[in-house]
Amino acid sequence: MKQQSEWEPKLVGFLCKWCSYAGADLAGTSRKKYPANIRIIKVPCSGRVDPLFILKALRLGFDGVLVSGCHPGECHYQTGNYRARRRVAITKKFLEYMGIEPQRIQASWVSASEGGKFAEVVAEVTKGLKEIGPNQLFSERQGDGTKATARG
Amino acid sequence: MEQKLRQEAKALLEQGKVDWIIGFEPGSFKFSTTPLITKDKNDADRLVINPFIVNNLASFLTEIKGRVGIVAKGCDSRSIVSLIQDNKVVREDVVILGVPCPGIIDLAKVERLAGKDRDELDDITREEDKVIIKFDGEKKEFSTTQALFDNCLACELPTPQEYDILLGEPRPPAPNLEVSGEDIEKLKGLVPGQRWEFWQNELSRCIRCYACRNVCPACYCQRCFVEETEPQWALPVPRWQDNLIFQIVRNIHMAGRCTDCGECERVCPVNIPLRSLTREMYDIVDELFHFKAGMDKEALPLMTHYEQEEAEDLFR
């Protein structure tokens, strides 16, 4: 049994309804093992993911964010994932420049038939997060009297 | 150049080709200029062109109804083109009075160089590769890299590409990227944690006056995300966490729109080096998508189109 004090990263996954969410479902029904660190939020399309979602998740203290959608060319809405790709790419690059570890913002293409890939992605991302440690980006600095809480 | 501008502006108003003229007039402080927005043809004589016309007037375009004649330096013309790309401005409704710009003199830098307040200076003149400051009967010469705005040093388009009337001889671009990119290179040399700490410290000074947002020609949303309350993305109080979210998301929204005109940094009352953010986003967009805002009015806005294959190395 694991020790209670051991820290486990919290990962939020924005999965598109048509591919990645179904892929996660398949991972479950085919009994694939993957870390329970991911909290899944179903979105209609990866194009729905606003960079604000990513920032908000980090602000709330999640250790990492995974955005996942259909492979390029396979979007249910034709172009949603292409748009997501541009948005996520600039967000990832820019946050990296700001000083947020690149491992915290992850993106992948997982189709409905790739239950195995989904399990692998979650395992890899979780491993990466364990290496960099907990997200203290927005936590209180010593002595400045501010608290890292957000509502809404 | 100034005479020609006054004539053209007067003619445009007289012939009814425009309802408004937006330009510069002498400001209330020594050397400074201030935007002039007028419907009256007699006001045309107040228009000036000098090395201190700093404002990016394109930000008024989204607020004014009617046909507008606008004085535009190279950077301003890019902002106008960017607004045309975004369908915020109709090309036929603007008459662009293009000013080939040799770079704008940063009065704050001049004050530091001379060690004097601007009121104590007798004269500031610009020659091709130097700026001459006269005070107390003395004459001091400085290089343009010392006295111009940082973003002018990186200027890729001194002469407007898009114009109706060009008021002077076109100037070739001569970007001095080494000097202008110094701060960014220094930051990139730090480890991520140090960079985050740097921005924490810088943005902890932010008082959330939103001057950067309000002066930005590309920030034209009716309702900004920081003012939304349901859900509340960032608290409307000047705490560093929320300041960071505001600036990060503002820069993400500006991707493909920001032309690196440097207005946000100039107006910041607490001197946050905002251009180190905007410039980096400008470079990211250029590197990933080979897109430069405001260069081509026919180009689609960055976030509304895509290529089949791009940025794939960032995805698993």
Interface residues (C-beta under 8 A of the other chain):
Chain A: P51 L52 L55 K56 R59 P72 G73 T79 Y82 R83 R85 R86 R87 V88 A89 I90 T91 K92 K93 F94 L95 E96 Y97 M98 G99 I100 E101 Q106 A107 S108 W109 V121 E124 L137 F138 R141 D144 T146 A148 A150 R151 G152
Chain B: L187 K188 L190 P192 G193 Q194 R195 W196 E197 F198 W199 Q200 S204 F225 T229 E230 P231 Q232 W233 L235 R239 W240 Q241 L244 I245 I248 V249 N251 I252 A255 L277 E280 M281 I284 V285 L288 F289 L302 M303 T304 Y306 Q308 E309 E310 A311 E312 L314 F315 R316
